[in-house]
Amino acid sequence: MKAIINGRAILPDADGNFVVDDQAAIIFDDHIKAVGSTVEDCAVIDAEGNFVAPGFINVHIHGCAGADTMDDQADALSTMRNFLPSTGVTSFLPTTMTMPFENIYSALEHIRREKNKADGAKILGANVEGPFINKKFKGAQDENNILRAEFDRIAPFVDVIKIITIAPEELDDFAFIDECRAENIIVSIGHSAADYQTALEAINRGARHITHLFNAQTGLHHRRPGIVGAALDSNAVVELIADNVHVHPAVQRIISRIKPRDRIVLITDSLRACGLGDGTFDLGGQTVTIKGTLATLEDGTIAASVAPMNTVVKNFWRNSRLPLENVIECVTKNPAVELGLYNEIGSLEVGKAADIIIFDEALNIRAAFVDGRRI
């Protein structure tokens, strides 16, 4: 048994809202055994006044550390798993790109084989971003591989897919949404030219998740509310890339005030260049140039992010001006609840997996534990 002491633990209160407790010790092996003040017969870990929180959950990430979900290599996902705890992430959904379907199938097979392996961050399943999207809002996706949505194409992988992005205006009807929801797949609206009414109808039908809010979708105009308007005028969960490139800091703050906190999920949407610095990299068969925090295709289109999750959390904390414990909910509790996993992960409570991180006020990760193993 191990015990983390002298930390500022971020814990749920009696109402489930996260608060900071600077007295609680976290006692665990592979699961959390106790949260309290008594420490006996434990290997003690001194948090030295730093924050102790549940591990971050990243539901939208393409790659990092030189590896990408679409790489047809056995060690690509392992590379991602082993890098992510240094950014505070203890579980994630590797995210596919719009490529030929045989490539997507190959990626999903790799994810199925690697799911819940015991080294590094845990793979919870897959996020399928494309190919069922709109060419007008393809973003960094390859339009040559965009297809009409057909459930039969993804049916062999319903055990793996947790989230799938669609453009609702491209559907013949909403039966595809119904079929996904019947398999507990979260349907997300993104890379879409849908107007407000179409997006709202899709949300009401069950597509209650929005892929990287503001990016690659119809924006908010006072006469054309678009997907952004529907997202803000409904109970949809919104993803937010808080890298200060994809969404301006002021807009992040506005969203934090408009949208209920439990409907915001922070993501990185990072590509393989995350953690590597400037250079030229591949994203779904397209060349991406990295300069600082900006990733662009050859035509200047902003591509995926290079921000690690601890930077995203730090940015949103500063930009939103929310208490840190509220921001932490957006990368722990909220995604766990949406994925139906909050009884297993997402908070520091007795019986849950010992996915724990220790970080300082600059969001530097000091330690990370996955199922109680120090990574």
C-alpha positions as CSV (number, residue, x, y, z in Angstrom):
1,M,0.0,0.0,0.0
2,K,1.1,3.6,-0.7
3,A,0.0,6.9,0.7
4,I,0.3,10.4,-0.7
5,I,0.6,13.0,2.1
6,N,1.2,16.7,2.4
7,G,-0.7,17.5,-0.8
8,R,-3.6,19.7,-1.8
9,A,-6.0,16.9,-2.8
10,I,-8.7,17.8,-5.3
11,L,-11.7,15.7,-4.2
12,P,-15.4,15.6,-4.7
13,D,-17.5,17.0,-1.9
14,A,-20.8,15.6,-0.7
15,D,-22.6,17.1,-3.7
16,G,-20.0,15.7,-6.2
17,N,-18.3,19.1,-6.8
18,F,-14.5,19.1,-6.7
19,V,-12.9,21.0,-3.8
20,V,-9.3,21.3,-2.5
21,D,-8.5,19.5,0.8
22,D,-5.0,20.1,2.1
23,Q,-5.4,17.6,4.9
24,A,-6.4,14.4,3.2
25,A,-4.0,11.5,2.5
26,I,-4.7,9.3,-0.5
27,I,-4.1,5.6,0.4
28,F,-4.0,3.1,-2.5
29,D,-2.7,0.0,-4.2
30,D,-4.1,-0.5,-7.6
31,H,-7.3,1.1,-6.4
32,I,-8.0,3.9,-3.9
33,K,-8.4,2.3,-0.5
34,A,-9.0,5.3,1.7
35,V,-9.1,9.1,1.7
36,G,-8.4,10.5,5.1
37,S,-5.8,11.4,7.7
38,T,-4.6,8.1,9.1
39,V,-1.6,6.5,7.4
40,E,-0.3,3.2,8.7
41,D,1.9,0.5,7.2
42,C,2.2,2.4,3.9
43,A,5.0,3.5,1.7
44,V,4.7,7.3,2.1
45,I,4.9,9.7,-0.9
46,D,5.4,13.3,0.1
47,A,3.5,15.6,-2.3
48,E,5.4,18.6,-0.8
49,G,2.5,20.9,-0.9
50,N,1.7,20.3,-4.6
51,F,-1.8,19.4,-6.0
52,V,-3.0,15.8,-6.0
53,A,-5.7,15.0,-8.5
54,P,-7.3,12.3,-10.6
55,G,-5.4,11.6,-13.8
56,F,-6.5,13.5,-16.8
57,I,-8.6,11.9,-19.5
58,N,-8.0,13.0,-23.1
59,V,-10.9,11.9,-25.4
60,H,-9.5,13.5,-28.5
61,I,-5.8,13.0,-29.4
62,H,-4.2,11.9,-32.7
63,G,-0.6,11.6,-31.6
64,C,2.4,12.7,-29.6
65,A,6.1,12.0,-29.1
66,G,6.5,11.1,-32.8
67,A,3.7,8.6,-32.9
68,D,0.2,8.8,-34.4
69,T,-3.0,6.7,-34.0
70,M,-3.0,6.0,-37.8
71,D,0.6,4.6,-37.8
72,D,0.4,1.0,-38.9
73,Q,3.1,0.0,-36.4
74,A,2.8,-2.1,-33.2
75,D,4.7,0.3,-31.1
76,A,2.9,3.6,-32.0
77,L,0.2,3.4,-29.4
78,S,2.8,2.2,-26.9
79,T,4.9,5.3,-27.6
80,M,1.8,7.5,-26.9
81,R,0.9,5.5,-23.7
82,N,4.3,6.0,-22.3
83,F,4.6,9.7,-23.1
84,L,1.1,10.9,-21.9
85,P,1.6,10.5,-18.1
86,S,4.3,13.2,-18.3
87,T,1.5,15.5,-19.4
88,G,-0.9,14.3,-16.6
89,V,-3.0,12.0,-18.9
90,T,-3.6,8.6,-17.4
91,S,-6.3,7.4,-19.9
92,F,-7.2,8.4,-23.5
93,L,-9.0,7.7,-26.7
94,P,-6.6,7.4,-29.7
95,T,-8.3,9.3,-32.5
96,T,-8.4,8.3,-36.1
97,M,-8.3,10.5,-39.2
98,T,-10.1,10.6,-42.5
99,M,-8.1,8.2,-44.5
100,P,-9.0,5.1,-46.7
101,F,-11.2,2.8,-44.6
102,E,-8.6,0.0,-44.7
103,N,-6.3,2.4,-42.8
104,I,-9.0,3.2,-40.3
105,Y,-9.8,-0.5,-39.8
106,S,-6.1,-1.2,-39.2
107,A,-5.9,1.6,-36.6
108,L,-9.0,0.3,-34.8
109,E,-7.5,-3.2,-34.8
110,H,-4.4,-1.9,-33.1
111,I,-6.5,0.0,-30.6
112,R,-8.5,-3.2,-29.9
113,R,-5.3,-5.2,-29.2
114,E,-3.7,-2.5,-27.1
115,K,-6.8,-1.5,-25.1
116,N,-6.1,-1.6,-21.4
117,K,-2.6,-2.9,-21.6
118,A,-0.7,-2.4,-18.4
119,D,2.1,0.0,-19.4
120,G,1.6,3.8,-19.4
121,A,-1.7,5.6,-19.9
122,K,-4.8,3.4,-20.4
123,I,-6.5,3.2,-23.8
124,L,-10.2,3.3,-23.2
125,G,-11.3,2.9,-26.8
126,A,-11.3,4.9,-30.0
127,N,-12.5,8.3,-31.1
128,V,-13.3,8.1,-34.9
129,E,-13.0,11.6,-36.4
130,G,-14.1,11.2,-40.0
131,P,-14.6,10.1,-42.7
132,F,-18.4,10.9,-42.3
133,I,-17.9,14.7,-42.5
134,N,-18.5,17.6,-44.9
135,K,-15.8,18.6,-47.4
136,K,-16.6,22.3,-46.9
137,F,-15.4,22.1,-43.3
138,K,-12.8,19.3,-43.7
139,G,-10.1,21.3,-41.8
140,A,-7.0,19.2,-41.8
141,Q,-8.8,16.1,-43.0
142,D,-8.2,14.7,-46.6
143,E,-11.4,15.4,-48.6
144,N,-10.5,12.6,-51.0
145,N,-11.5,10.0,-48.4
146,I,-14.7,11.6,-47.1
147,L,-17.7,9.3,-47.3
148,R,-21.4,9.2,-46.5
149,A,-22.2,7.7,-43.2
150,E,-23.0,4.0,-43.2
151,F,-23.3,2.1,-39.9
152,D,-22.3,-1.2,-41.5
153,R,-18.8,0.3,-42.0
154,I,-18.2,0.7,-38.3
155,A,-20.3,-2.2,-37.1
156,P,-17.3,-4.6,-36.7
157,F,-15.8,-2.2,-34.2
158,V,-18.7,-1.2,-31.9
159,D,-16.7,-2.7,-29.0
160,V,-13.9,-0.3,-29.6
161,I,-15.5,3.0,-30.8
162,K,-16.5,5.3,-28.0
163,I,-17.0,8.6,-30.0
164,I,-17.6,9.2,-33.7
165,T,-17.8,12.6,-35.5
166,I,-20.5,13.2,-38.1
167,A,-21.8,16.0,-40.3
168,P,-25.6,15.7,-39.7
169,E,-26.5,17.6,-42.9
170,E,-24.8,14.8,-44.8
171,L,-27.0,12.0,-43.3
172,D,-29.9,10.7,-45.3
173,D,-31.8,10.6,-42.0
174,F,-31.0,10.3,-38.3
175,A,-31.1,6.5,-38.3
176,F,-27.2,6.4,-38.1
177,I,-27.4,8.4,-34.9
178,D,-29.9,5.9,-33.5
179,E,-27.8,2.9,-34.4
180,C,-24.7,4.4,-32.8
181,R,-26.5,5.3,-29.6
182,A,-27.9,1.7,-29.4
183,E,-24.3,0.6,-29.2
184,N,-23.4,3.3,-26.6
185,I,-21.3,5.2,-29.1
186,I,-21.2,8.9,-28.5
187,V,-22.2,10.8,-31.6
188,S,-20.4,14.1,-32.1
189,I,-21.2,16.9,-34.5
190,G,-18.1,18.3,-36.2
191,H,-16.4,19.1,-39.6
192,S,-19.9,20.2,-40.5
193,A,-21.8,22.9,-42.5
194,A,-25.0,22.3,-40.6
195,D,-27.2,25.2,-39.8
196,Y,-28.6,25.9,-36.3
197,Q,-31.9,24.0,-36.8
198,T,-30.2,20.9,-38.3
199,A,-27.6,20.8,-35.6
200,L,-30.3,21.2,-32.9
201,E,-32.4,18.4,-34.4
202,A,-29.4,16.1,-34.4
203,I,-28.6,17.0,-30.8
204,N,-32.1,16.3,-29.7
205,R,-32.0,13.0,-31.6
206,G,-28.9,12.0,-29.6
207,A,-25.8,13.6,-31.1
208,R,-25.0,15.4,-27.9
209,H,-21.3,16.0,-28.3
210,I,-19.5,18.7,-30.3
211,T,-16.1,18.1,-31.8
212,H,-13.6,20.9,-31.0
213,L,-16.2,23.7,-30.6
214,F,-15.7,26.6,-33.1
215,N,-13.2,24.7,-35.2
216,A,-14.3,23.3,-38.6
217,Q,-18.0,24.1,-38.2
218,T,-20.6,26.9,-38.7
219,G,-20.0,29.7,-36.2
220,L,-22.2,31.9,-34.2
221,H,-23.7,34.8,-36.2
222,H,-26.6,36.9,-34.8
223,R,-28.8,35.8,-37.8
224,R,-27.3,32.4,-38.4
225,P,-26.5,30.8,-35.0
226,G,-25.0,27.7,-36.6
227,I,-23.6,24.7,-34.8
228,V,-21.9,26.9,-32.2
229,G,-25.3,28.5,-31.4
230,A,-27.0,25.0,-31.2
231,A,-24.2,23.8,-28.9
232,L,-24.6,26.8,-26.5
233,D,-28.4,26.6,-26.7
234,S,-28.6,22.9,-25.7
235,N,-27.2,20.3,-23.2
236,A,-24.6,19.2,-25.7
237,V,-21.1,18.5,-24.3
238,V,-18.5,20.7,-26.0
239,E,-14.9,19.9,-26.6
240,L,-12.5,22.8,-26.3
241,I,-8.9,23.0,-27.5
242,A,-7.5,25.5,-25.0
243,D,-4.1,25.9,-26.7
244,N,-4.7,29.7,-27.3
245,V,-4.4,29.0,-31.0
246,H,-7.7,27.3,-31.9
247,V,-9.8,29.3,-29.5
248,H,-9.0,32.8,-28.3
249,P,-8.5,33.2,-24.5
250,A,-11.4,35.6,-24.3
251,V,-13.7,33.1,-26.1
252,Q,-12.6,30.4,-23.7
253,R,-13.7,32.7,-20.8
254,I,-17.0,33.4,-22.5
255,I,-17.7,29.7,-22.9
256,S,-16.8,29.0,-19.2
257,R,-19.5,31.5,-18.3
258,I,-22.2,30.5,-20.8
259,K,-21.9,26.7,-20.8
260,P,-22.6,24.7,-17.6
261,R,-19.2,23.5,-16.3
262,D,-20.3,19.8,-16.5
263,R,-20.8,20.2,-20.3
264,I,-17.2,21.3,-21.0
265,V,-14.5,18.7,-21.9
266,L,-10.9,20.0,-22.5
267,I,-9.0,18.2,-25.2
268,T,-5.6,18.5,-27.0
269,D,-6.4,17.3,-30.5
270,S,-2.7,16.9,-30.7
271,L,-0.7,15.4,-33.5
272,R,2.6,13.4,-33.5
273,A,4.6,16.7,-33.1
274,C,3.4,17.2,-29.5
275,G,6.4,17.1,-27.3
276,L,8.9,17.4,-30.2
277,G,9.2,21.1,-31.0
278,D,9.4,22.8,-34.4
279,G,9.6,20.9,-37.6
280,T,7.7,19.2,-40.5
281,F,5.5,16.2,-39.7
282,D,2.8,14.0,-41.1
283,L,-0.9,14.1,-40.2
284,G,-3.2,11.7,-42.0
285,G,-0.9,11.7,-45.1
286,Q,-0.6,15.5,-45.2
287,T,2.4,17.6,-44.4
288,V,2.1,19.8,-41.3
289,T,4.7,22.5,-40.3
290,I,5.1,23.3,-36.7
291,K,6.3,26.7,-35.5
292,G,6.0,27.3,-31.8
293,T,2.4,26.6,-30.9
294,L,1.1,26.8,-34.5
295,A,0.6,23.8,-36.7
296,T,-0.4,24.4,-40.4
297,L,-1.0,22.5,-43.6
298,E,0.9,23.6,-46.7
299,D,-2.1,25.9,-47.7
300,G,-2.0,27.6,-44.3
301,T,-4.9,25.8,-42.8
302,I,-4.6,25.4,-39.0
303,A,-4.1,21.7,-38.3
304,A,-4.2,19.8,-35.0
305,S,-2.7,21.1,-31.8
306,V,0.8,20.5,-30.4
307,A,-0.2,21.4,-26.8
308,P,0.1,18.7,-24.1
309,M,-2.9,18.4,-21.7
310,N,-1.2,20.0,-18.8
311,T,-0.7,23.2,-20.9
312,V,-4.3,23.1,-22.0
313,V,-5.4,22.9,-18.4
314,K,-3.1,25.7,-17.4
315,N,-4.4,27.9,-20.2
316,F,-8.1,27.3,-19.5
317,W,-7.5,27.9,-15.8
318,R,-5.9,31.3,-16.5
319,N,-8.3,32.2,-19.3
320,S,-11.5,31.2,-17.7
321,R,-10.6,32.5,-14.2
322,L,-12.4,29.5,-12.7
323,P,-11.1,27.9,-9.5
324,L,-8.5,25.2,-10.4
325,E,-10.7,22.4,-9.0
326,N,-13.5,23.4,-11.4
327,V,-11.1,23.3,-14.3
328,I,-9.9,19.8,-13.3
329,E,-13.4,18.5,-13.5
330,C,-13.3,19.3,-17.2
331,V,-10.5,16.8,-17.8
332,T,-11.5,14.2,-15.3
333,K,-15.0,13.9,-14.0
334,N,-16.8,15.3,-17.1
335,P,-15.2,12.9,-19.7
336,A,-15.5,10.0,-17.3
337,V,-19.2,10.7,-16.8
338,E,-19.9,11.0,-20.5
339,L,-18.0,7.8,-21.3
340,G,-20.0,6.0,-18.6
341,L,-16.9,5.3,-16.6
342,Y,-17.2,7.6,-13.6
343,N,-17.7,4.6,-11.3
344,E,-14.2,3.5,-12.2
345,I,-12.1,6.6,-13.0
346,G,-12.3,10.4,-12.9
347,S,-12.1,11.2,-9.2
348,L,-10.2,10.3,-6.1
349,E,-12.7,8.2,-4.3
350,V,-12.6,4.8,-2.5
351,G,-12.9,1.9,-4.9
352,K,-11.9,3.7,-8.1
353,A,-8.7,3.0,-10.0
354,A,-5.6,4.6,-8.5
355,D,-5.1,6.9,-11.5
356,I,-3.4,9.8,-9.7
357,I,-1.2,12.8,-10.6
358,I,0.8,15.3,-8.6
359,F,1.4,18.7,-10.1
360,D,2.6,22.2,-9.1
361,E,1.0,25.6,-9.6
362,A,2.5,25.9,-13.0
363,L,0.9,22.5,-14.0
364,N,4.3,20.8,-14.2
365,I,3.6,17.1,-13.6
366,R,5.6,15.9,-10.6
367,A,4.4,12.3,-10.5
368,A,1.8,10.1,-12.2
369,F,0.3,6.8,-11.2
370,V,-1.8,4.4,-13.4
371,D,-3.7,1.7,-11.5
372,G,-1.3,2.5,-8.6
373,R,1.9,2.0,-10.7
374,R,4.2,5.0,-10.7
375,I,5.0,5.9,-14.3
